């Protein structure tokens, strides 16, 4: 079911938060710069691209210093 249809049929608010899911990230998080460097990726380029995509989709995209994940245990 599409979100716009859900919103028209039910009284709901949607709040989007984008973050990578990586189970190897410890509970306290991991510095974002180290995360990208360990993958030989340009952090500024990747974060800039994600920001542009979020902007195009009308989604908020905030600056962050650490990467977190979800512990499903």
C-alpha positions in Angstrom: 0.0 0.0 0.0 1.4 3.4 -0.9 2.1 5.9 1.8 -0.1 8.6 0.3 -3.0 6.2 0.3 -2.3 5.3 3.9 -2.2 9.0 4.8 -5.5 9.6 3.1 -7.2 6.6 4.8 -5.7 6.9 8.3 -4.6 9.7 10.6 -0.9 9.1 10.5 2.3 11.1 10.4 5.4 9.7 8.6 8.9 10.6 9.7 11.7 9.2 7.6 15.2 8.5 8.9 17.8 7.1 6.6 20.7 5.1 8.0 22.7 2.1 6.8 22.0 -1.3 8.3 25.3 -3.0 9.2 25.2 -5.6 12.0 29.0 -5.4 12.4 28.7 -1.8 13.8 29.0 -1.9 17.7 26.1 -0.6 19.8 27.9 2.7 20.6 28.2 3.4 16.9 31.2 3.9 14.6 32.8 7.2 13.4 31.3 7.9 9.9 34.7 9.0 8.5 36.3 5.6 9.6 33.4 3.7 8.2 33.8 5.2 4.7 37.6 5.1 4.8 37.5 1.3 5.6 35.6 0.8 2.4 37.9 3.1 0.3 34.9 5.5 -0.3 35.0 9.3 -0.4 32.8 10.3 2.5 32.0 13.8 1.2 31.0 12.4 -2.2 28.8 9.7 -0.8 27.1 11.9 1.9 26.6 14.6 -0.8 24.9 12.1 -3.1 22.6 10.8 -0.3 21.7 14.4 0.5 20.9 15.2 -3.1 18.7 12.0 -3.3 16.9 12.9 -0.1 16.4 16.5 -1.3 15.0 15.2 -4.6 12.5 13.0 -2.7 11.6 15.8 -0.2 13.1 13.9 2.7 15.1 15.5 5.5 18.8 14.7 5.6 20.8 15.8 8.7 24.5 15.8 9.3 25.9 13.1 11.5 29.3 12.1 12.8 28.7 8.5 13.7 27.0 5.5 12.0 24.6 3.3 14.1 22.7 0.1 13.3 19.9 -1.9 14.8 20.7 -4.7 17.2 18.1 -7.4 16.5 19.3 -9.8 19.2 
